[in-house]
């Protein structure tokens, strides 16, 4: 359950800590006090879209922290699959920080997380119902999800969806393999030409680098030969002068002669001898390298022709010889695929036929389960509506056959009959705002019995209702809060403007706004019994009078 909500620098909230409880919790306060900001804060900490406008004026960041405790085994399993298991004590701490420039960051038990991941975690930890979900109730696209949720049909739907995905994949492969003979011949001609052109070149992976080095040498052979000749002359000398090798030999011999009598000359003599060896090795390597300059001019022409051939191929089939060779392999595979297309088509056709039959069977089974769940769901909602003072309203679940999609072959729509004997119609055509809130509450109450989510949050559930209907809604919320999920206590949080609903709560929080030093501050406090009377009296009549206090006491005693 949601154990604690800490809010810092969210609009009119400078700092606020709300310690929630199991059972039925309500939040009340005057219009504009900040009740909706509590819901905004919960949405924010669970990954929903936020705005920089939430950050309190003058603050760099806003922060919301939620602590969830006594997390159920079912929720633990779901959270573990998301990679965020609760702590050893069964708790989870989630923090969302929103910067004034609009960026945000999220952590779960101290580990970084994305907003998208928080949304998935939020679906496991709580179910938040706001006015927008009343609008979702008007959309037939949402009705199938409600029914599957009630019927616990996720496993059947997933099994069907797996077959559907396989069928779609095979259909796609079959469409790709199914080409007419003329197209096959045209495609084969192109591929075989490309294969022959690449194979004729006998490409070697990476040969451009070695070929480029040869071309550079051939183009600069005369210059290189001149430099080599100059280096040889300097090393070996000529008729007029000694070269470096000869001079080094002389220097080494002289130094060695001195070293026989002078110990300090031994080290430089040894170094001169080593330098002589290095010069001799370098001279030999230069002599060997000079042989590379002895080439037939035809080799240069061949290198240029080879380079041009590779350039043409890389311009057509890839940036490098590796790319061209990869293209060659793909072309060979495509030729084989086309040549075997008749066999492949037969195989895919048979596979598609079997998958279609399996999908048809799975869809029919799913439809049967949905129809059975629809009867139970409609009856359960009818009972809830009767309890909520709408005894003549009944839910009719209409099923129409639809094309196969990832969710099955069913189009589900909830219809309502407003009075006995009247034909059912779309909810949007018969329900007022207050009726819509009660219908949604009835559906939520039924779904809650089938859900394993411990925490339910209702915002604006009291829209368009008053009097006896409001009392019934409050009673229903309390009963829902007092119900258990797998022997676990449930938690209901509700933001309300109605005394009839607030009076039913087991825990009452007041949201108050005040002005200090030219700034607006909002605080949240849990009310004691006598304070509840005062707040209920204010809600009833706008001012606290003895009559309103008496009415509040009577409500609390009911």
N, C-alpha and C positions, 0 to 999 in steps of 0.2 A: 504494500500500500504506500501511498504518498505520505511519508512521515513528517517531513519538514520542507518548507519552501522559504528560501532566503532571497530577498530582492534588494538590490543596491543600485541607486541612481537610475531607476526606471521612471521617467516622466516625473510625476509628483511624489514618487516614493524616493526618499533619500536612503533610508534603510528600514527594512521590515522583515520580521521573522514570523512565520505562521506555523504553529505546531498542530497539525491535523490529527484526527483520531479515526479509529474504526467507527462504523455506524454512519449516521446521517449528519453531515456538517453543512451549515448554511452560512453564506456571507451576505450581509445587507449593508445598506448605507444610503445616504442621500444621493440624488442624481448628480453625477460629476465627481463623486468622491474618489473614484478610482476602482470600482468593482470590476469593470471590463479589463483593467490593466492586470488584474490577477490572472485572468484567463490568458491575456497576451503574454504574460511572463511564463505561464505553464507551456503555452504553445512554443515560445522561444526556446525554453530549455529542452524541449523535445524536438528541436530541429526544424520547426516551421519557419517560413520566411519572416524576416524581421526588417525593421527600418531604422535608420539613424535617428528618426524622430523620437524613438523610444528613449534615447539617451537624455538624461536630465540636463537641462540648460546649465552650462558652465562646467560640466563634467567631461573628462576625456573618454571614459568607458562606463558602460553599464554591465551589471553581472546578475545572473540568476542561477541559483544553486538549488537542486532538488535532491532530497534524500529519500530513497525508497527502502523500506525494511520489510521483514517477514515475506520475502518474495517466494512465491509458490514453486513447487517442484516443476510444474509445467512451464512456468515462466523461466526458471533456471535453465531448463533444457533449450528453450527457444533462444535465450540470450547467449548460451554457450555456442550455439550454431552460428551466431553473429560474431563470435569471437570476444565477447565481453561477459564473462561469468561474474556473478556477484562475489563479494568478499566472503571470507570464511564465516562471518557472522550473518550471512544472508542479506546484506545490505548493498546498495548501489548508490554512488554519489555522482551526479551529473551536473556539470557546470557549463554555462554558455556565456561568453564575454562578447559584448558588442561595442566596437569602437565608434567614436563620434563621426569618423569619416566613412562609416558604413560597413567595414570589415568585421568579421566575427570569428571566434575560435571556440572549440568544444573539447571537453574532456569527459571521460567516463572512468571513474575510479582512478583518476590521475593520468590516464592514458589519452593521447590525442585521438579525436574521432571527427568524422565529417558530419555535416548537418543531415545528409541523406541517411547516414547510419543511425543518427539520433532518431530520425522519423521511424525507422524500423524498430528501434528499441522502444519508442513510445507506444507503438501498436501492441506491444506485448505487456507493457506495464499499466496502461490505462486506456479508457475509452472516453473521449471528450465529445460531448454533443452540444453543438451550438445552433444558432439560428440558420446557418448555412446548410446544416444537415436536414432541416425541415425542407429546404429547397431540393436537396438530393432525393428526398422521399417523393417529390413530384416527378422525378425522372425515372422512367421505366428502365433505363439502363442500369440503375442501381438495385432494382428489385431482385434480380437473379442472385446477386451477391448476398442480400439479406436472407433469401430462402436457403441457399447453400450453407450459410453460416448457422442457421437454425437447425438444419437437418444434419449437421456435421458431415457434409459431403465432400470435404476437401480431398480425402484420399481417393474417392471414386472419380472426382473431377480431375485430379492429377493423373490418375491411371489412364483415363480417356485422353487427356491432353498429350500424354507421351505417345500414344498411338497416332493421334492426329498430326503431331509434329513429324513422325516418321512417314506418314502418308503424304504430307505436303512435300517433304524432301524428295521422296521417290517420284512424285509427280513432276517436280522440277527437273530431276535428272532425266525423266522420260521425255519431257518437252525438249530438253537439250539434245537428246539422242534421236529424236523423231524428225528427220529431214528428208525431203524427197530425193529421188535418184539424181536429178539434174543438179541439185545443190551439192550432193555428195561428190559428184564428178568434178564440179567446179572447185570445190574446196580441196579435193585430193590433188588436182593439177597444181594448184598454188603451193600446197605444202610440199609436194615432191620436187618442184622446181627449187624451192627454198632449201630443202635438204640437200639436193645435188649441188647447188651452188656453194653451200658451206662445206660439205664433205670434200669437194674438189680442192678446196684451199688447204686441207690437211692442217688445220690450225692447231697450235700448241698453246695451252694456257700460259699467259704471261710472256709470250715471246716478243711482244712489242718493245719491252725494255732492252733486251739484248740486241734486237734489230736496230733500235734507235741509236745505241752505242756504236754499232758497226757503221751506220750511215754517217754519224758524226766523224768517225775516224776517216772514212773514205773521203769525205768532203774536205778534210783538213790534213790529208796525208802529206802534201808537200810542205806545209808549215811544220808539221810534226817531225818530218825527216830532217829539216834544217836544224831544228832545236836539238834533235838527237845527235846530229853530226857535231854541233857545237859542244854538247856535253861530252862527247867522246874525245874531242880534241883537248878539252880542258882536263880531262882525266888522264889521258895517255901522252899528251904533248905532241910536238912536231919536230922538224929538223932544227928549228931555231930555239926551242925552249922545252924544258921538261914539263910534264903534266903533273896533276895533283897526286896521282898514284906514285909516280917516281919520286917526287919531292917528299911524300909521306914515308916512303921506304928509306930515303936518306935520313930524314929526321929521326925515325925510329931506330935506325942503326946507330946514329950518333948518340942518342939518348941512352941506348943500351950500353954503349961503350963507356959513357960517363957513370952509369949506374954501377959498373964493376968496382969503382973507387969511391963513389959518393952515394951513401945510403938514401939521402933525401931525393935522389934522381930516379929511384926505382919506381915509385908510383907514377910519375908523369911518363916514364919510359913505357910502362905497361899500358897506360892509356893511349899513348901514341901508337903502340902496336895494335891495340884493339881498333883504333880509328883506321889504321891501314887495312885491317881485315874488312871493316865496314865498307871502305871505299872500293876494295876489290870485289866484294859481293855486289855492291850497287852497280859497278861497271859490268859485271857478268849479267845481271838482270836487265840492264839497258841493252846489252848486246842481244839478249833473247827477245826483248820487246821489239827491237828493230826489225826482227824477222817478220813481225806482223804487218809491216809496211810493204812487204813483198807480196803483192796480190795482183791477180789478173784484173784488168779494167772491167771484164765482164762480170766479176763478182759484185762490183759497185752497181752496175746496171741491174743485176738480179736483186740486190738489196732494195733498190728504189722501186722496182716492180712489185716486190713482195710487200713493201710498205704501202704502196698505193692499193694493192688488192685488199689488205687488211683494213685500210681506211674505208674502202667502199663497203665492206661487210659490216664494220662497226657503225657506219652511218645508217645502215638499213636494219640491223638486228640487235644492236646494243652498243654501249659505250666502250666496252673492253672485249678482248677475246673470250674471257670467261662468260660474259653476257651472251655473246654469239653462240658459244657452245651450249649454254643453258637453253637458248632459243631452239637450237638444233634438237636437243633432247625432248623438249616440249612438242616440237613439230612431229618427231617420230612417234611420240605417244598419241598425238591427235590422229595421225594416219592409222595407227593400229586401232584406235577407238572407232574411227569411221569405218574401217574395213570390217570390224567386228560389230558394227552398229546393229545389224539385223539380229545377231545373237543377243547383244546387250538389250535391245528393245524388247525382245521376247522375254528375257529374264526380268527386266523392270516391269513389264506389263503384268507378268504373273505375280511379282512382288506387290505391285500396286493393287491388284485384285484382292490378294489376301489381306493386305492392310486395310483396304476399304471395308471388307467384311468384318474385320476385327473392330474397326472404328464404329461401324454401324451397330454392332452388338454392344460395344461399350456405351455408345450414345443412348441406345434404347434402355439399357440398364440404368443409366444416369437419369433418364427421363422418368422411369418408373419410380426411382427413389425420390425424385423431386415432387412428383404428383402425390406420393404418400406423405412426404413432409409438408406439402402445401395444405393438405386436409388438417393435419395436426396444427400447423401454424395458424391457419385461419380460425380454427376453434379457440386456440389459446389467445389470439388477439381479440376475438369476440368477447371472451371472458374479461379481459383487461378493460376493454371499452365499456362493458357493462359496469364494472367497478368504478370507472371514471365518469359515470353519469352520462354515458352515450349508449343506452341499452338497445336502441333501434338501429344503430349503425353496425354494419357487418362488413367484413373483408372478404372479397372474392378474389382468388388468385387465378388469373387466366393464363393458360399455356397455349402458345401457338408454335407450330413447327417452323423451324428456320433452317437456313443453310448451315452446313457444318462449319463451326468456328472453333477456336481454342477452348471455348467454354461449353461446347456441346451443340445440340440441334434444337435448342429451346429458346423461345422468347417469352419471358415471364413478365407479367404486368399486374400490379396490385390495383384492384378496382374496389370502390366503396359503394355500398347501398345505404343511403342516408336514412331511409325509412322502410318499414316492413312493406313488401309488395312492390317497391320501386326497383327498376333495373339498375344493376351496378354501373357506375361510371368512373372515369378517371378521377383520381383523388383531387387533382387541381381544379376540377369543375364543380366539386361539391363541398370542399372543406374551406372553412374560414380560417383565419390565423389561429384562433383559440382551439378550434377543432383539430387543426393540423398539429399543434403542439401536443394535444392529448393522444392523437393517433400515433405520433412519433414516440411518445412516452410508452404507450401500450406495446408498440413493436420493440422498443428498447427493453422493456420489462420482460418480454417473452424471450428476446435474444439473451438477456442477462442470465436467465436460467440455463441456457445452453452454453454460455461462455465460461472460460476459466480466468477471465480478467478480473482482478480483485477491485479495482478502483474505477468508478464511473463518475464523470463530471458533467453537470448539466448547466448550461448558460442560456438564459432567456427561455426557459421551459414554460414560464408563466405568461408568455405573450398572448394577449387576447382573451385571457380567462379571468374570472373573479368568482366571489361567492362560494357556492357549494362546489362548483367544479374545481376551484383552487384548493379547497379543503381536500377533495378527493385526490388531486395531484400530489399534494403534500403527503397524504396518507400512503399513496402508492410508492413515493420515493422512500418513505421510512420503511415500508415493508421490504422494498428492494434492498435497502441498506442492511436490514436485519436478517436477510436470507444469507445462506452460506454457499460457498463453492467448494465442493469436495471437502466438506467439513471445515472450511476456512471462512473466517469472517470477511464480510464485504465492506467496502467503503464507498459512500456516495457524497460528492461535493456539489453544492448547488448555489448559484448566484440568483437571488430573487428580489422582487420588489413587493411581494405579497406576504401579509402577516399570516394568512392561513397556511402557507407553505413553511414559512420560517418557524412557526409555532410547533411544527411536527419534528423539528430537528432535535437531535440529542446534544449537538454542540453548535453554538452560535457565535459567529465572528462579526464584529462591527468594523466597518471601514469608515474612518473619519478624516475630514480634511480641515486643516487650519492654516492660518497665515501668521508667520513670525518674521520680523525684521524684513518685511517686504518680499518674502519668499513663501511659496505654498508647500505645505508638507502634508503627507497622508500617512496615517498610522492604522495598524490592524491590531485589535485586541479581542481576546475571547471573553465573552460576557458571563458574569455570574447570574444566578437566577433572578435577583431583583433588577439587575441591569437589563436582562432580557425583557422584563415587563415594560421598562421605560422605552426600549427600542421598538417593541411591538406596538405600544401605544402611539409612538411617533408615526409608524408606518400606517396604522389604522386611520388616524385623523390628521396627520400633519403636525399636530401639537400634542403635548402630553397633558391630558386632562384626566380627571378622576374617572369619567365615563370610559375614556379610552383605556385607562389602566385596568378598569374592571373587565372590559372586553378582552384585554390581553391576558388577564389571569384566567378567564374562562377558557380561552384558546389553549393555554398551556396545560390546563387540567383535562382537556379532552383526550 
